[in-house]
Amino acid sequence: MKEYRLPRHVGIIMDGNGRWAKKRGLPRSVGHSAGAAVFKTITRYCSSIGIQYLTIYAFSTENWKRPQEEILGLMKLFKQYLEEALRDFLNENIKVRFIGDTTVFSPELQKLFAETEAVSADHTGMVLNIAMNYGGRAEIARAMKLLAEDVKNGKLSPEEIDENSIAQKLYTGGQPDPDLIIRPSGENRISNFLLWQSAYSEYVIMDILWPDFKTKDLDRALKEYANRDRRFGGV
């Protein structure tokens, strides 16, 4: 893919795990496990080709509405993945960050989040943002509260609030906005993902369920991105 203009920041909405399993007469948990394996493959591939930032939508604020059995299965899968990551995945030069309100997860998972971030903190390669209990609206509301606190404490005046000050209070503060957002599964929705940051992102919707997503599909999305003319409202 190096012959194409690569985006600095790619976002991926991992979608279709449950439908993938249902089509095969399997429990939804099997689909989530298959999707987790694809996540590892795609993350490593993005790092190897020179993507600087990758944001993966792993668990949204709305996902808590799913059946309790499915949620418990996902929590078990997250724990297994993070334990594996601490064992071998973090030997790679990838810096891992968790974005979203992670305080709602079990103390065991929160400990794994902190350990994973700490172990990879000095890595200088691709930054991997894993969105957990993340919602774009909740993120913006959180940023407003942080700005309000700064105003209340005299650190900032209302007149000083601008787009940059808001952006700095987001979970991705200091990172470039996503150039490309990929949504497998064929759904044509933003689904509350990076609402502020994606104002001028290029979207590629792909009619393929996430567990079937291959590096060649990512290449196809990157090629489509490279062929687009990004004008950012200009001419």
C-alpha positions in Angstrom: 0.0 0.0 0.0 3.0 2.4 0.2 2.4 3.5 -3.4 -0.8 5.1 -2.2 -1.3 8.2 -0.1 -1.9 6.8 3.4 -4.1 8.4 5.9 -2.4 9.4 9.2 -5.4 8.4 11.3 -7.9 5.6 10.5 -11.0 4.8 12.5 -12.8 1.4 12.2 -16.3 0.6 13.4 -16.1 -3.2 14.0 -19.6 -4.3 13.0 -21.2 -7.5 12.0 -19.9 -10.1 14.6 -23.4 -11.2 15.7 -24.8 -11.4 12.2 -21.7 -13.4 11.1 -22.4 -16.0 13.8 -26.1 -16.1 13.1 -25.6 -16.8 9.4 -23.6 -19.9 10.5 -26.0 -21.0 13.2 -23.5 -20.2 15.9 -23.7 -18.3 19.2 -23.0 -14.5 18.9 -20.1 -15.1 21.3 -18.3 -17.1 18.5 -18.7 -14.1 16.2 -17.1 -11.8 18.8 -14.2 -14.2 19.2 -13.7 -14.3 15.4 -13.9 -10.5 15.3 -11.3 -10.2 18.0 -8.9 -12.3 16.0 -9.4 -10.0 13.0 -8.8 -6.9 15.2 -5.4 -8.3 16.0 -4.5 -9.0 12.4 -5.7 -5.6 11.2 -4.0 -3.7 14.0 -0.6 -5.3 13.2 -1.1 -4.7 9.5 -1.9 -1.0 10.0 1.2 -0.6 12.1 3.4 -2.4 9.5 2.3 -0.2 6.6 2.8 3.1 8.4 -0.6 4.2 9.8 0.2 6.5 12.6 -3.1 6.4 14.6 -5.8 3.7 14.6 -9.0 4.1 16.5 -11.1 0.9 17.0 -14.7 1.0 18.1 -14.8 -2.0 20.5 -17.7 -1.3 22.9 -20.1 1.6 22.7 -22.2 3.3 25.4 -25.2 1.7 23.7 -23.9 -1.8 23.7 -25.0 -2.2 27.4 -28.5 -2.6 26.0 -27.6 -6.1 24.6 -28.6 -9.3 26.4 -26.8 -9.8 29.7 -25.4 -13.1 28.5 -23.8 -11.5 25.5 -22.3 -8.6 27.6 -20.8 -11.1 30.1 -19.3 -13.0 27.2 -17.8 -9.7 25.8 -16.3 -8.9 29.2 -14.7 -12.3 29.3 -13.3 -11.8 25.8 -11.9 -8.4 26.7 -10.1 -9.9 29.7 -8.7 -12.7 27.7 -7.5 -10.3 25.0 -5.8 -7.9 27.4 -4.0 -10.8 29.2 -2.8 -12.0 25.9 -1.7 -8.5 24.9 0.3 -8.1 28.1 2.0 -11.4 27.3 3.0 -10.9 23.7 1.2 -8.2 21.7 2.9 -5.4 23.5 6.3 -6.5 22.4 5.5 -4.7 19.2 6.1 -1.0 19.0 2.4 0.1 19.4 1.2 2.5 22.0 -2.2 1.5 23.4 -4.8 3.9 24.8 -8.3 3.3 26.0 -10.8 6.0 25.2 -14.3 6.3 26.8 -15.6 6.1 30.3 -13.7 3.0 31.5 -14.7 3.5 35.2 -17.9 1.5 34.7 -16.0 -1.7 34.0 -15.0 -4.3 36.7 -11.9 -3.5 38.8 -10.2 -6.4 37.2 -10.7 -5.0 33.7 -9.7 -1.5 34.8 -6.5 -2.9 36.2 -5.8 -4.5 32.9 -6.5 -1.3 31.0 -4.0 0.6 33.2 -1.4 -2.1 32.9 -1.7 -2.3 29.1 -1.4 1.5 28.8 1.6 1.6 31.2 3.5 -1.2 29.5 3.1 0.5 26.1 3.5 4.1 27.3 7.1 4.4 25.9 6.4 2.8 22.6 7.1 5.2 19.7 5.1 3.5 16.9 1.5 3.6 15.9 -1.0 4.8 18.5 -3.9 2.4 19.0 -7.0 3.9 20.6 -9.5 1.3 21.8 -12.9 2.8 22.3 -14.5 1.1 25.4 -17.8 2.4 26.7 -17.4 5.1 24.2 -20.0 7.4 22.7 -19.4 10.6 20.7 -22.1 12.6 22.4 -20.9 11.5 25.9 -17.4 12.5 24.9 -18.5 16.0 23.9 -20.5 16.4 27.0 -17.5 15.4 29.1 -15.4 18.0 27.2 -17.9 20.7 28.0 -17.8 19.8 31.7 -14.0 20.0 31.7 -14.1 23.4 30.1 -16.8 24.5 32.5 -14.5 23.5 35.4 -11.6 25.5 33.9 -13.9 28.5 33.6 -15.1 28.0 37.2 -11.6 27.8 38.5 -10.4 30.9 36.6 -8.1 29.0 34.2 -10.1 30.0 31.2 -12.6 32.7 30.2 -15.8 31.9 28.2 -14.4 34.1 25.4 -11.3 31.8 25.1 -13.4 28.7 24.3 -12.9 27.8 20.6 -12.8 24.7 18.5 -9.2 24.0 19.5 -9.9 24.2 23.2 -12.8 21.8 22.8 -10.7 19.4 20.7 -8.0 19.3 23.4 -10.6 18.1 26.0 -11.7 15.2 23.9 -10.2 11.7 24.6 -8.2 12.1 21.4 -6.8 15.5 22.4 -3.4 16.1 20.7 -4.1 13.6 18.0 -5.0 14.4 14.4 -8.6 13.9 13.4 -9.3 10.7 11.5 -8.7 11.0 7.8 -10.6 7.8 7.0 -13.3 5.9 8.8 -14.1 2.4 7.7 -17.4 0.7 8.4 -17.8 -3.0 7.5 -21.2 -4.7 7.5 -22.8 -2.4 5.0 -24.6 -0.3 7.6 -24.8 3.4 6.7 -24.6 5.0 10.1 -22.1 6.9 12.1 -23.3 5.1 15.3 -22.1 7.8 17.7 -18.4 7.3 16.7 -15.9 10.2 16.9 -18.7 12.8 16.1 -16.5 15.8 16.6 -13.4 14.4 15.1 -15.0 13.0 12.0 -16.4 16.4 10.7 -14.2 16.0 7.5 -13.4 12.3 7.6 -13.7 10.2 4.5 -16.1 7.3 5.0 -15.8 4.0 3.3 -18.8 1.7 3.8 -18.0 -2.0 3.0 -20.6 -4.7 2.5 -18.6 -7.3 4.5 -19.0 -8.5 8.1 -16.1 -7.7 10.4 -15.1 -11.4 11.0 -14.6 -11.8 7.2 -12.6 -8.6 7.0 -9.1 -9.2 5.5 -6.0 -7.1 5.0 -6.9 -7.0 1.3 -10.2 -5.3 2.3 -8.3 -2.7 4.2 -6.1 -2.2 1.2 -9.2 -1.6 -0.9 -10.5 1.0 1.5 -7.1 2.7 1.6 -6.9 2.8 -2.2 -10.4 4.4 -2.4 -9.3 7.0 0.2 -6.2 7.8 -1.8 -8.3 8.4 -4.9 -10.6 10.9 -3.2 -10.2 14.7 -3.5 -10.3 16.1 0.0 -11.3 19.8 -0.2 -12.4 20.5 3.4 -15.1 22.8 2.3 -12.9 24.6 -0.2 -12.6 24.2 -4.0 
